[in-house]
Amino acid sequence: MDSHNQSKNSNSIEDIFDSSLNLEQTHLKEGYDEGYAHGLATGKEEAKDVGLKHGFETGEELGFYKGCVDVWNSAIRIAPTRFSARVRKGIKQMEELIEKYPVNDPENESVQEIMEALRLKFRIIRAAFGVKLEYDGWRKMLKLMLTCCKVYISESQNKAALESIEQAARLFSAAIIVNKFEDVTYNRVGYTVVSKLAPTLSSDSCPLKSTVFAMIKAAFENIEPGMHSGSHPRLGVVDHICFHPLASAPLDQVAGIAKSVVGDIGSGLQVPTFLYGAAHEEGRTLDSSRRELGYFKPNSAGNHQIKVLSHSKGVIVIGSTRWVDNYNIPVFSTNIAAVRRIAKQVSERGGGLASVQAMVLIRGEDITEVECNLLKPSKIGGDKVQVEVDELAAVEGMAVGKGYYTDLSQEEIIERYMKLNSSA
């Protein structure tokens, strides 16, 4: 009997504790269920608000770009010759991206990629037009600021020397060689190096400056000017360096980098340098600097050897300007005088196309080239220069080949940099 009562009492005590434990679990479950239901309802409301806000912002930005494209297309229809082929191509690509955007499929993985491409092309076209046009709803986003440097080396056949120069550039990961243009005939190579530019970045700590200086130093250490010859004009081992702002970068800040590089070259390498463009206090032009230095005068054999002047490595012309395209057109003739007449008539200096500089070089035994600097390529591009040279050459009874650019377009350089930088 006592044993039975003890067992009964024990069960009663266990029931009491079980009910207490069950009560706590019950409260927890009820609290969880209530919180889950409230969170689900609240989450749906907040998600709806966020979705509507994001959708409106996306639609607004797309509408802005669509409006710009429509206005530009209308202007092109009215005056098609006022827009270069590259600008028209960029506008067409923007139009295709807008049509491609999956408006009714916001979860599509391509939405961000398409929007970034649209923003990039818009900035490039805006820069080409030289206008301050911006989407207001996008002001708080970080602006893309890039700076580009074109480094021209008087050598293309010494592969070991070029590898040393490129190896020096690879020591600085923040600046990337996005293009290399080798011209064996002219014995010359051009490197296009790009890096980001912070709004408050000092020119003394700019990665592009460090990279370019390292490339110059490597060139001086590995190239012997006395062994070099070619039909392209040159003033030194490192013949020409030009800094260009890309995207939203300001020209004055980029010019500051150019001047800082000059200081390093003078103190560290003791090589004479000559500034031009925005880097020169009076805005001296590249062609005027070259004329004074005898850049355009070949030797008796028709070749352009490095002009030693007062330094064994020659001199460097360094500047900073807005974007410049280089476009060369082959003329199948050895009549230098006639080709020079064509070049003069094409250039602004000779009363031809505005913002176009031109000179003549012997390309080979049967080819002479009209080499052009297009100072405002958005207005006067290679297509217009090609038409002009074709017409002038026809008058002279000469055949003309299709011209070529010596570098990527401004748009292609930015796109390639973004891809290379994201995969680094």
C-alpha positions in Angstrom: 0.0 0.0 0.0 2.7 2.4 1.0 4.6 1.5 -2.2 1.5 2.2 -4.2 1.0 5.6 -2.6 4.6 6.5 -3.1 4.3 5.7 -6.8 1.1 7.7 -7.1 2.7 10.7 -5.3 5.8 10.4 -7.6 3.6 10.5 -10.7 1.8 13.5 -9.4 5.0 15.4 -8.9 6.2 14.4 -12.4 2.8 15.6 -13.8 3.3 19.0 -12.1 6.8 19.4 -13.6 5.6 18.1 -17.0 2.8 20.6 -17.1 5.2 23.4 -16.2 7.6 22.3 -19.0 4.7 21.9 -21.4 3.4 25.3 -20.5 6.8 26.9 -21.3 6.9 25.1 -24.6 3.4 26.1 -25.4 4.2 29.8 -24.7 7.3 29.6 -26.9 5.3 28.0 -29.7 2.5 30.5 -29.4 5.1 33.4 -29.3 6.9 32.0 -32.3 3.7 31.5 -34.3 2.5 35.0 -33.4 5.9 36.6 -34.3 6.1 34.6 -37.5 2.7 35.7 -38.6 3.4 39.3 -37.7 6.8 39.2 -39.4 5.3 37.7 -42.5 2.6 40.4 -42.7 5.1 43.2 -41.9 7.7 41.7 -44.3 5.2 41.6 -47.1 4.3 45.2 -46.5 7.9 46.4 -46.4 8.9 44.3 -49.4 6.0 45.8 -51.3 7.1 49.3 -50.4 10.8 48.5 -51.3 9.8 46.8 -54.5 7.6 49.6 -55.6 10.3 52.2 -54.7 13.0 50.2 -56.5 10.8 49.5 -59.5 9.9 53.2 -59.7 13.6 54.3 -59.5 14.6 51.7 -62.2 11.8 52.8 -64.5 12.6 56.4 -64.0 16.3 55.9 -64.8 15.4 53.8 -67.9 13.0 56.5 -69.0 15.7 59.1 -68.6 18.1 57.2 -70.9 15.3 56.5 -73.4 14.5 60.2 -73.5 18.2 61.0 -74.2 18.4 58.4 -76.9 15.2 59.7 -78.6 16.5 63.3 -78.6 19.9 62.2 -79.9 18.3 60.1 -82.7 16.2 63.1 -83.7 19.3 65.3 -83.9 21.0 62.6 -86.0 18.1 62.5 -88.4 18.3 66.3 -88.8 22.1 66.6 -89.1 23.7 63.2 -89.5 27.1 64.6 -90.5 27.4 66.4 -87.1 27.8 63.1 -85.3 30.8 60.7 -85.6 30.3 57.0 -86.5 31.5 56.1 -83.0 29.0 58.3 -81.3 26.1 57.0 -83.5 27.2 53.5 -82.7 27.2 54.2 -79.0 23.7 55.7 -79.2 22.5 52.7 -81.1 23.9 50.3 -78.5 22.1 52.3 -75.7 18.9 51.9 -77.6 19.4 48.2 -77.9 20.2 47.8 -74.2 17.0 49.7 -73.3 14.9 47.4 -75.5 16.8 44.4 -74.0 16.1 45.3 -70.4 13.6 42.7 -68.9 11.1 45.2 -67.4 8.6 42.4 -66.6 11.1 40.0 -65.2 12.9 41.9 -62.3 14.5 38.7 -61.0 16.3 38.2 -64.3 20.0 37.9 -63.5 20.9 40.2 -66.4 19.2 43.3 -65.0 22.2 44.7 -63.1 24.6 44.0 -66.0 22.4 45.7 -68.5 21.9 48.8 -66.2 25.6 49.1 -65.6 26.3 48.9 -69.3 23.7 51.6 -69.9 25.2 53.9 -67.3 28.7 53.4 -68.8 27.6 54.2 -72.4 25.7 57.2 -71.2 28.8 58.6 -69.5 30.9 58.0 -72.5 28.5 59.7 -75.0 28.0 62.6 -72.5 31.7 63.1 -72.4 32.0 62.9 -76.2 29.4 65.7 -76.4 31.2 67.7 -73.7 27.9 68.5 -71.9 27.0 68.3 -68.2 24.1 66.0 -68.4 23.2 63.7 -65.5 20.3 61.6 -64.2 19.2 63.3 -61.0 18.0 60.2 -59.3 21.5 58.7 -59.6 23.5 61.6 -58.0 24.2 59.7 -54.8 25.9 56.9 -56.6 29.6 57.0 -56.8 30.8 58.5 -60.1 33.2 56.4 -62.1 36.5 58.3 -62.4 39.2 56.8 -64.4 42.5 58.1 -65.9 44.3 56.7 -68.9 47.9 57.1 -70.0 49.2 56.3 -73.4 52.9 55.5 -73.3 54.7 55.4 -76.7 58.0 53.5 -76.8 60.5 53.7 -79.6 60.9 50.0 -80.0 58.8 47.0 -81.2 61.3 44.4 -82.3 63.3 43.9 -79.0 60.8 41.5 -77.4 63.0 41.1 -74.2 62.9 44.9 -73.7 59.1 45.0 -74.1 58.7 42.1 -71.7 60.7 44.0 -69.1 58.6 47.1 -69.5 55.4 45.1 -69.2 56.7 43.2 -66.2 57.5 46.6 -64.5 53.8 47.6 -65.1 52.5 44.4 -63.6 54.1 45.2 -60.2 51.2 47.7 -59.7 47.9 45.8 -59.8 45.8 49.0 -59.4 46.8 50.1 -62.9 46.2 47.8 -65.9 47.6 47.7 -69.4 44.3 47.5 -71.4 45.8 47.6 -74.9 49.1 47.3 -76.7 49.6 48.4 -80.2 52.7 47.1 -81.9 53.8 48.6 -85.2 56.8 46.6 -86.5 57.1 48.7 -89.7 57.5 51.9 -87.7 59.4 50.1 -84.9 57.2 51.5 -82.3 54.7 50.3 -79.6 52.0 52.1 -77.7 50.7 51.0 -74.3 47.3 52.2 -72.9 47.3 52.0 -69.1 44.2 52.7 -67.0 43.5 53.1 -63.3 40.8 54.5 -61.1 41.0 58.0 -59.8 39.7 58.9 -56.4 38.2 62.5 -56.1 40.6 63.3 -53.2 43.6 61.2 -54.3 46.9 63.0 -54.3 48.9 62.8 -57.5 51.8 61.6 -55.4 49.9 58.4 -54.5 48.3 57.7 -57.8 48.8 54.1 -59.0 48.9 55.2 -62.6 51.8 57.6 -61.9 53.8 54.8 -60.2 53.1 52.4 -63.1 54.0 54.8 -65.8 57.3 55.8 -64.1 58.2 52.1 -63.7 57.6 51.5 -67.4 59.7 54.5 -68.4 62.6 53.4 -66.1 62.5 49.9 -67.6 62.5 51.3 -71.1 65.6 53.4 -70.4 67.3 50.4 -68.8 66.6 47.9 -71.7 66.6 50.0 -74.9 69.7 51.3 -76.6 68.8 54.4 -78.7 71.9 54.2 -80.9 70.7 50.8 -82.2 67.3 52.0 -83.1 65.9 53.3 -86.4 62.5 53.6 -88.0 60.4 55.6 -90.4 58.2 57.1 -87.6 59.3 60.3 -86.0 60.7 60.0 -82.5 62.4 62.2 -79.9 63.6 59.6 -77.4 63.4 56.1 -76.1 60.1 57.0 -74.5 58.9 59.3 -77.2 55.5 60.5 -76.0 53.3 60.2 -72.9 49.8 61.6 -72.7 47.3 61.4 -69.9 43.6 61.5 -70.6 40.6 61.7 -68.2 38.0 59.0 -68.7 34.3 58.9 -67.6 33.8 61.6 -64.9 37.4 62.3 -64.1 38.4 66.1 -64.3 41.1 67.1 -66.7 42.9 69.4 -64.2 43.4 66.5 -61.7 44.8 64.3 -64.5 47.0 67.1 -65.6 48.4 67.2 -62.1 49.5 63.6 -62.4 51.3 64.4 -65.7 53.2 67.2 -64.0 54.0 65.0 -61.0 55.5 62.3 -63.4 57.7 65.0 -65.0 59.0 65.9 -61.5 59.9 62.2 -60.9 61.6 61.8 -64.3 63.7 64.9 -63.8 64.8 64.0 -60.3 65.0 60.3 -60.6 66.1 59.8 -64.2 67.6 63.1 -65.2 65.9 63.0 -68.6 64.7 66.3 -70.3 60.9 66.6 -70.5 58.6 69.1 -72.3 55.0 69.6 -71.2 52.0 70.4 -73.3 48.2 70.6 -73.1 46.5 71.1 -69.7 49.8 70.1 -68.1 51.5 73.3 -69.5 50.7 76.6 -67.8 50.0 78.3 -71.2 48.3 75.3 -72.8 51.1 74.7 -75.3 50.1 72.3 -78.1 51.8 69.0 -78.9 52.5 69.8 -82.5 54.1 73.1 -81.7 56.4 71.4 -79.1 57.4 68.7 -81.7 58.1 71.3 -84.4 60.5 73.2 -82.2 62.3 69.9 -81.3 62.7 68.8 -84.9 60.3 65.9 -84.6 59.2 66.0 -88.2 62.6 66.1 -89.8 63.9 62.8 -91.2 67.6 62.0 -91.9 69.0 61.8 -95.4 67.9 58.2 -95.7 64.3 59.1 -94.9 64.4 57.5 -91.5 63.7 59.1 -88.1 66.4 58.2 -85.7 66.1 59.1 -82.0 67.2 62.7 -81.6 69.8 62.5 -78.9 69.9 66.3 -78.2 71.6 66.8 -74.8 70.8 63.4 -73.3 71.7 59.9 -74.4 68.1 58.7 -74.0 66.6 61.6 -76.0 63.7 63.7 -74.5 60.1 63.0 -73.5 57.1 65.1 -74.5 54.4 64.7 -71.7 51.0 66.2 -71.7 47.3 65.9 -70.7 44.4 66.5 -73.0 40.8 65.4 -73.6 40.5 62.2 -75.5 42.3 62.0 -78.9 41.8 59.3 -81.6 44.7 58.4 -83.9 43.6 57.4 -87.4 46.0 56.4 -90.2 45.1 56.1 -93.9 47.3 54.2 -96.4 47.8 55.8 -99.8 49.2 53.5 -102.5 51.7 55.9 -103.9 55.3 56.9 -103.5 54.6 60.5 -104.6 55.4 62.1 -101.2 54.7 65.6 -102.5 51.2 64.7 -103.7 50.3 62.9 -100.4 51.6 65.9 -98.4 49.2 68.1 -100.4 46.4 65.7 -99.4 47.4 65.8 -95.7 47.6 69.5 -95.7 44.2 69.9 -97.2 42.7 67.5 -94.7 44.1 69.2 -91.6 42.7 72.2 -89.8 46.1 73.9 -90.2 45.8 73.7 -94.0 42.2 74.9 -94.0 40.6 71.4 -93.9 38.6 69.6 -91.2 38.4 71.3 -87.9 40.3 69.7 -85.0 42.3 67.4 -87.3 46.1 67.3 -87.4 47.8 65.4 -90.2 51.3 64.4 -91.3 52.7 62.0 -93.9 55.0 59.0 -93.3 56.5 56.4 -95.6 54.9 53.1 -94.6 56.7 50.8 -97.0 58.1 50.6 -100.5 54.8 51.4 -102.2 52.7 52.9 -99.4 52.6 56.4 -97.9 50.4 57.1 -94.9 48.3 60.1 -93.9 48.5 60.0 -90.1 45.8 62.0 -88.3 45.2 63.1 -84.7 41.5 63.6 -84.2 41.3 66.1 -81.3 37.5 66.1 -81.1 36.6 62.6 -82.4 32.9 62.9 -81.4 32.6 65.7 -84.0 35.1 64.7 -86.6 35.8 61.0 -86.6 37.8 58.6 -88.7 34.9 58.1 -91.1 34.8 61.8 -92.1 38.6 61.9 -92.5 38.4 58.8 -94.7 35.9 60.3 -97.0 38.0 63.5 -97.3 41.2 61.6 -98.1 39.4 59.4 -100.6 38.1 62.4 -102.5 41.4 64.3 -102.5 43.3 61.2 -103.6 40.9 60.6 -106.5 41.8 64.1 -107.7 45.5 63.2 -107.6 44.8 59.8 -109.3 45.8 57.8 -106.3 44.3 54.6 -104.7 43.5 54.7 -101.0 43.2 51.9 -98.5 40.9 51.6 -95.5 42.2 53.5 -92.6 42.8 52.1 -89.1 42.8 53.3 -85.5 46.0 52.8 -83.5 44.1 52.2 -80.2 40.7 51.2 -78.9 38.0 53.7 -78.7 37.4 55.5 -75.4 34.3 53.4 -74.8 36.2 50.1 -75.5 39.0 51.1 -73.2 36.6 51.7 -70.3 34.8 48.5 -71.0 37.9 46.4 -71.2 39.3 48.0 -68.0 36.1 47.2 -66.1 36.3 43.5 -67.3 40.0 43.1 -66.5 39.6 44.8 -63.1 36.7 42.7 -62.1 38.5 39.5 -63.0 41.8 40.5 -61.3 
